[in-house]
Amino acid sequence: MSKATVSRVLNNKGDVDAATAIRVREVIAATGYTPSARAVGLAKGRTQTVGMLVPGLTWPWMGDVLQGVADVLEAKGYGLLLNTVNRGAESLTQFRKHVSANAFDGLLLVEPPDTLSYLSSLHESGFPMVMIDDRGHHPEFPSVATSNWEGAASAAQHLLNAGRKHLAVVTGPGQFGCTRDRTDGFQATVDKSGIPVDPRLLVEGDFTRDGGRDAFQSILDSGATVDGVFAQNDLMAVGVLDALRAAGRSVPDDVAVIGFDDIPVAAHTQPALTTVRQPSREMGEAAALMLLSRLAGEALPEEPQIIPTSLVVRESA
């Protein structure tokens, strides 16, 4: 019995006589043979693998995004080839080699800085890709995002409802779309209340705990009055708590603090952190499903798929 005959039976080709097909299936059942998904994919011009390009793996919510992606891909029989841009140009060169070798069928990406020109040309060539958390700032890419503007607005409203009038913001790095959206959402809500944000109380951090502490310390050192803080991710919010503790300020009695992301540490700070939950795993799942739909020949939506944030109220605000 030839490999070609077995292949024709496995792929339901109609050119094998019934008796032979029955015999092949009896042997398959007896041996417990399972066709290699990768081999079948390669025979059809597919790798059954999805590539993913991310800035790095140290971002606290990246693990949840990856888990959402992996859950979907594994259920559909796909593998995942993960690439980072930790090493800058060297990383991008390695990634280009994977693309040239047709190492994956489509690409998921989390807005990697300094690679958009190459990725845009790849997308324009027809290569299937979906961006995660692009915040609508790169409309040429099909994307899954979260409601950063609305999440920050809910943080502002919560502080205002608590009677806070001197509100500080520790932003993320300015090159990220989420930073702009979260800043705009917060400021628009505060402006509507008639309480302007003092420019001295708007400082840039770097999404790290130390960066959040140092950024907020500069506000304390300025002597400005502060009774509420919105840090644009939870790690910086923990840094803000560090600075307030060192300064002898009570949270939330003296200063209320709100973060963004709802990473696991947020529930275990002292006091437990009020934050805006970012649906990271759900975004990973949705992006993977969107890309697989594209690989199956379906058209992708022109508008970003938005998965909403939610305010998680704990003890810090």
C-alpha positions as CSV (number, residue, x, y, z in Angstrom):
1,M,0.0,0.0,0.0
2,S,1.7,3.2,-1.2
3,K,2.0,6.5,0.8
4,A,0.2,8.2,-2.1
5,T,-2.8,5.9,-1.6
6,V,-2.9,6.6,2.1
7,S,-2.6,10.3,1.4
8,R,-5.5,10.2,-1.0
9,V,-7.7,8.4,1.5
10,L,-6.8,10.8,4.3
11,N,-7.6,13.8,2.1
12,N,-10.9,12.3,0.9
13,K,-9.9,12.0,-2.7
14,G,-12.4,10.2,-4.8
15,D,-10.0,8.2,-6.9
16,V,-9.4,5.3,-4.5
17,D,-11.7,2.3,-4.8
18,A,-14.0,1.6,-1.8
19,A,-12.4,-1.7,-0.7
20,T,-8.9,-0.1,-0.6
21,A,-10.2,3.0,1.3
22,I,-11.9,0.7,3.9
23,R,-8.6,-1.2,4.4
24,V,-6.6,2.0,4.8
25,R,-9.0,3.3,7.5
26,E,-8.9,-0.1,9.3
27,V,-5.1,0.1,9.4
28,I,-5.2,3.7,10.6
29,A,-7.7,2.8,13.4
30,A,-5.6,-0.2,14.4
31,T,-2.3,1.7,14.6
32,G,-3.7,4.9,16.2
33,Y,-2.0,6.9,13.5
34,T,-2.7,10.7,13.5
35,P,-1.7,12.8,10.5
36,S,0.9,15.6,11.2
37,A,-1.0,18.9,11.1
38,R,2.3,20.6,10.0
39,A,2.9,18.0,7.2
40,V,-0.7,18.4,5.9
41,G,-0.3,22.2,6.1
42,L,3.0,22.1,4.1
43,A,1.4,19.9,1.5
44,K,-1.2,22.5,1.0
45,G,1.3,25.4,1.0
46,R,0.6,26.3,4.7
47,T,2.9,26.1,7.8
48,Q,0.0,25.9,10.3
49,T,2.0,28.4,12.2
50,V,1.2,32.0,13.2
51,G,4.0,34.5,13.8
52,M,3.8,37.1,16.6
53,L,6.0,40.2,17.0
54,V,6.1,42.1,20.3
55,P,8.3,44.8,21.8
56,G,9.4,42.5,24.6
57,L,8.1,40.1,27.2
58,T,8.6,42.3,30.3
59,W,5.4,44.2,29.9
60,P,3.2,43.0,32.8
61,W,0.1,42.3,30.7
62,M,1.9,40.6,27.8
63,G,1.6,37.2,29.4
64,D,-2.2,37.4,29.4
65,V,-2.2,38.5,25.7
66,L,0.1,35.5,24.8
67,Q,-2.1,33.1,26.8
68,G,-5.2,34.3,24.9
69,V,-3.4,33.9,21.6
70,A,-2.1,30.4,22.5
71,D,-5.5,29.2,23.7
72,V,-7.0,29.9,20.3
73,L,-4.2,28.7,18.2
74,E,-3.7,25.4,20.0
75,A,-7.4,24.7,19.8
76,K,-7.3,25.2,16.0
77,G,-4.1,23.1,15.5
78,Y,-1.7,26.1,14.9
79,G,1.7,26.7,16.3
80,L,3.1,30.0,17.4
81,L,6.5,31.5,16.4
82,L,7.2,34.4,18.8
83,N,9.6,37.2,17.9
84,T,10.6,40.3,20.0
85,V,12.4,43.5,19.1
86,N,14.5,43.6,22.3
87,R,17.7,43.9,20.3
88,G,16.5,46.5,17.9
89,A,17.8,46.2,14.3
90,E,19.3,42.8,15.0
91,S,15.9,41.5,16.1
92,L,14.2,42.9,13.1
93,T,16.8,41.3,10.8
94,Q,16.0,37.9,12.3
95,F,12.3,38.6,12.0
96,R,12.7,39.4,8.3
97,K,14.5,36.1,7.7
98,H,11.4,34.3,9.2
99,V,9.2,36.3,6.8
100,S,11.4,35.5,3.8
101,A,11.5,31.8,4.7
102,N,7.7,31.7,4.8
103,A,8.0,30.5,8.4
104,F,4.4,31.4,9.3
105,D,1.1,32.0,7.5
106,G,0.1,35.2,9.2
107,L,1.3,37.7,11.8
108,L,0.0,39.1,15.1
109,L,1.8,42.2,16.4
110,V,1.8,44.5,19.4
111,E,2.7,47.9,18.1
112,P,6.5,47.6,18.0
113,P,8.2,51.0,17.8
114,D,10.5,51.7,14.9
115,T,9.2,48.8,12.7
116,L,6.0,50.3,11.3
117,S,7.5,51.2,7.9
118,Y,8.5,47.6,7.2
119,L,5.3,46.2,8.6
120,S,3.2,48.6,6.6
121,S,4.9,47.5,3.4
122,L,4.5,43.9,4.4
123,H,0.8,44.5,5.0
124,E,0.4,46.3,1.6
125,S,1.9,43.3,-0.1
126,G,-1.1,41.3,1.1
127,F,0.5,39.4,4.0
128,P,-2.2,38.6,6.6
129,M,-1.7,40.4,9.9
130,V,-3.7,41.8,12.8
131,M,-2.4,44.3,15.3
132,I,-3.2,44.0,19.0
133,D,-3.8,47.2,21.1
134,D,-3.0,49.5,18.2
135,R,-5.5,52.1,19.8
136,G,-6.8,53.0,16.4
137,H,-3.6,55.0,15.6
138,H,-2.7,52.8,12.6
139,P,-6.0,52.3,10.8
140,E,-4.3,50.6,7.8
141,F,-4.0,47.5,10.0
142,P,-6.9,45.2,11.0
143,S,-6.8,45.4,14.8
144,V,-8.2,44.5,18.2
145,A,-7.9,47.2,20.9
146,T,-9.3,48.3,24.2
147,S,-11.1,51.4,25.3
148,N,-8.1,53.4,26.6
149,W,-9.9,56.8,26.4
150,E,-13.0,55.6,28.2
151,G,-11.0,53.7,30.8
152,A,-9.0,56.8,31.7
153,A,-12.2,58.9,31.7
154,S,-13.7,56.4,34.2
155,A,-10.7,56.9,36.5
156,A,-11.0,60.7,36.3
157,Q,-14.7,60.5,37.1
158,H,-14.1,58.2,40.1
159,L,-11.6,60.7,41.6
160,L,-13.9,63.6,40.9
161,N,-16.9,61.8,42.5
162,A,-14.7,61.2,45.6
163,G,-14.3,65.0,45.9
164,R,-10.7,65.2,44.7
165,K,-9.8,68.5,43.2
166,H,-6.0,68.5,42.7
167,L,-5.4,65.7,40.2
168,A,-2.0,64.5,39.0
169,V,-1.3,62.2,36.0
170,V,1.8,60.0,35.6
171,T,1.7,59.2,31.9
172,G,3.4,56.5,29.9
173,P,6.0,57.3,27.2
174,G,4.7,59.8,24.7
175,Q,5.3,57.7,21.6
176,F,2.7,55.1,22.5
177,G,-0.9,55.6,21.3
178,C,-2.3,54.3,24.6
179,T,-0.5,57.1,26.4
180,R,-2.2,59.8,24.3
181,D,-5.6,58.1,24.6
182,R,-5.4,57.8,28.3
183,T,-4.2,61.3,28.8
184,D,-6.9,62.7,26.5
185,G,-9.7,60.7,28.2
186,F,-8.6,61.8,31.7
187,Q,-8.1,65.5,30.8
188,A,-11.4,65.7,28.8
189,T,-13.3,64.4,31.8
190,V,-11.6,66.7,34.3
191,D,-12.0,69.7,32.0
192,K,-15.7,69.1,31.7
193,S,-16.0,69.3,35.5
194,G,-14.4,72.8,35.5
195,I,-11.3,71.7,37.4
196,P,-8.3,72.2,35.1
197,V,-5.3,69.9,35.4
198,D,-2.3,71.9,36.7
199,P,0.5,71.4,34.0
200,R,2.9,70.8,36.9
201,L,0.8,67.7,37.8
202,L,1.2,66.1,34.4
203,V,4.5,64.2,34.2
204,E,5.8,61.4,32.0
205,G,6.9,58.1,33.3
206,D,8.2,54.9,31.6
207,F,5.7,52.2,32.6
208,T,8.0,50.9,35.3
209,R,7.7,51.0,39.1
210,D,10.9,53.0,39.5
211,G,9.8,55.4,36.7
212,G,6.4,55.9,38.4
213,R,8.1,56.6,41.7
214,D,10.6,59.1,40.3
215,A,8.0,60.9,38.2
216,F,5.6,61.4,41.1
217,Q,8.5,62.3,43.4
218,S,9.2,65.3,41.0
219,I,5.6,66.4,41.7
220,L,6.0,66.1,45.4
221,D,9.3,68.0,45.2
222,S,7.6,70.9,43.3
223,G,5.4,71.6,46.3
224,A,2.2,71.3,44.3
225,T,-0.9,70.3,46.1
226,V,-2.1,66.8,45.2
227,D,-5.1,64.8,46.4
228,G,-5.6,62.3,43.6
229,V,-3.3,60.5,41.1
230,F,-3.9,58.6,37.9
231,A,-0.9,56.5,36.9
232,Q,-1.3,55.1,33.4
233,N,-0.3,51.6,34.3
234,D,-0.2,49.6,37.5
235,L,3.5,49.3,37.9
236,M,3.8,53.1,37.9
237,A,0.9,53.3,40.4
238,V,2.9,51.0,42.7
239,G,5.8,53.4,42.3
240,V,3.5,56.3,43.3
241,L,2.5,54.4,46.4
242,D,6.2,54.0,47.2
243,A,6.7,57.7,46.9
244,L,3.7,58.6,49.0
245,R,4.7,56.1,51.7
246,A,8.2,57.6,51.9
247,A,6.7,61.1,52.2
248,G,4.4,60.0,55.0
249,R,1.2,60.6,53.0
250,S,-1.8,58.3,53.7
251,V,-3.6,56.5,50.8
252,P,-6.4,57.2,50.2
253,D,-7.0,59.7,53.1
254,D,-4.4,62.2,51.9
255,V,-4.0,61.1,48.2
256,A,-6.2,58.7,46.2
257,V,-4.3,56.5,43.6
258,I,-5.7,54.8,40.5
259,G,-3.7,52.6,38.1
260,F,-4.4,50.9,34.7
261,D,-4.2,47.3,33.6
262,D,-5.3,45.3,36.7
263,I,-2.2,43.0,36.7
264,P,-2.1,40.5,39.6
265,V,0.0,42.7,41.9
266,A,-2.8,45.3,41.9
267,A,-4.9,43.3,44.3
268,H,-1.9,42.8,46.7
269,T,-0.5,46.3,47.2
270,Q,-1.0,48.1,50.5
271,P,-3.6,49.4,50.2
272,A,-5.0,47.3,47.4
273,L,-5.0,49.3,44.1
274,T,-8.1,50.7,42.4
275,T,-7.4,50.3,38.7
276,V,-8.8,50.1,35.2
277,R,-8.9,46.6,34.0
278,Q,-7.5,46.0,30.5
279,P,-8.9,42.8,28.9
280,S,-5.5,41.5,27.8
281,R,-6.4,37.8,27.4
282,E,-9.6,38.7,25.6
283,M,-7.7,40.9,23.2
284,G,-5.2,38.1,22.4
285,E,-8.1,35.6,21.8
286,A,-10.0,38.1,19.6
287,A,-6.9,38.9,17.5
288,A,-6.0,35.2,17.0
289,L,-9.6,34.5,15.9
290,M,-9.5,37.4,13.5
291,L,-6.3,36.3,11.9
292,L,-7.5,32.7,11.5
293,S,-10.6,34.1,9.8
294,R,-8.4,36.0,7.4
295,L,-6.4,32.8,6.7
296,A,-9.6,31.0,5.9
297,G,-10.4,33.6,3.2
298,E,-12.8,35.8,5.1
299,A,-12.6,39.6,4.8
300,L,-11.4,41.4,7.9
301,P,-13.3,44.4,9.5
302,E,-12.2,47.9,8.5
303,E,-12.8,49.2,12.0
304,P,-10.9,48.1,15.1
305,Q,-12.6,45.5,17.3
306,I,-12.9,47.3,20.7
307,I,-13.0,45.2,23.9
308,P,-14.1,47.5,26.8
309,T,-12.2,48.3,29.9
310,S,-13.8,48.3,33.4
311,L,-13.0,50.1,36.6
312,V,-12.0,47.8,39.5
313,V,-12.6,49.7,42.8
314,R,-10.4,48.6,45.7
315,E,-8.9,50.5,48.7
316,S,-6.5,53.1,47.2
317,A,-9.3,55.4,45.8
